[in-house]
């Protein structure tokens, strides 16, 4: 009589259930929640979801998966846009969202130690009374562990840097369950390979981050937000380039094209604005410094036809403005009800920004598809949400073709296929063009060395 051999994943599920009890779930609804992020890749259900609460649990589960050759995908808030958390080979989805402790805050040294499930909003609520904040702001409610894994950036990177510049060290669990600590509390070090930077942006393919040492910043004495509208897209971009070349230390400078501005007016009820290319800005410093910065940008904007330059220092007005900016993706989708969107993430040298953005918009217009552009233009990064009808059999393919054209132009201008969203599934095909076959072979070698059985987030970063 033939018997069916148990699957390796069944042995792992049984052992993990013994370890964490009811925090291991095979329920359909839970598995569906962990089948994808906020991207357009087809969902894949994991075999089980493990809600972990300690580094020890993470270590034991990775050791089990490695022993049995079972894939494991780390999961935070599920907000990634490139398919990072889609468990394409099933296995275990390791949910770190319950690891939310702020373990240390050191005001004198302006650093802290946190678990990976902490969000930027939670951390800043915790820090506010101590006069400090964490500035990396991707715009969504994402975990800082996920931000590290994808090398996130955001609206304030032009002043404070990306997540890479704001992480001092990590605790990482490797594929076989070993736990390593990288970096430290010193602000600089010149010893050994920089494993912290290796793990930042590795998208869960080299290890699972379980603790993060962050650099903090003092809350500025004064902040002010400003809005300026322009007759055309090129004028708004040229204003950005001139502002950066003048050395004005803006804290944020965000571009919204006419379509995105219309979407935000509709969705966020932005009253008093026209659907024309617009810059949202923020300035940090002393009251006198903030005033000087705003006046300098206003003068530059006027040279490029900017109109209605208005700035405000009250927190409520600034909050409304940045809430609208953070909701830009949802506003774009709502512009055509029922539509879906593919989001580009090109970043180019600041001197080539006008060519990249104006060209990208022209590609979209020529295709007949509606797109919305929003960008962290102070560091050359912009996103173009390409809207398509999910009921059109060719809609997704048309959007993808525009995406590839926009990326190709960005690479030709000396840029990158991804400024902050990462590679995941969506940007794999561009890596060899951008880095070359030899560099890609080195990356594959690092992956093979740290994860020889290929259990960590398989199918991501590299094709095949």
Secondary structure, DSSP 8 states (H G I E B T S, - for coil): -------HHHHHHHHHHHHHGGGEE--HHHHHHTS--SSSS-----SEEEE--SHHHHHHHHHHHHHHT--EEEESSS--SSSTT--TT-SEEEE-TT---EEEEETTTTEEEEETT-BHHHHHHHHGGGTEE-----SS--BHHHHHHHT---TTHHHH--GGGGEEEEEEE-TTS-EEEEE-SSS---SS--HHHHHTT-TTSS-EEEEEEEE-EE--SEEEEEEEE-SSHHHHHHHHHHHHHTT---SEEEEE-HHHHHHHHHHH--TT--SS-EEEEEEEE-HHHHHHHHHHHHHHHHHTT-EEEEEE--HHHHHHHHHHHHTHHHHHHHHSTTEEEEE---B--GGGHHHHHHHHHHHHHHHT--EEEEEEGGGTEEEEEEEEETTSTTHHHHHHHHHHHHHHHHHHTT-BS-SSS--TTTTGGGHHHHH-HHHHHHHHHHHHHH-TT--BSTTSSS--
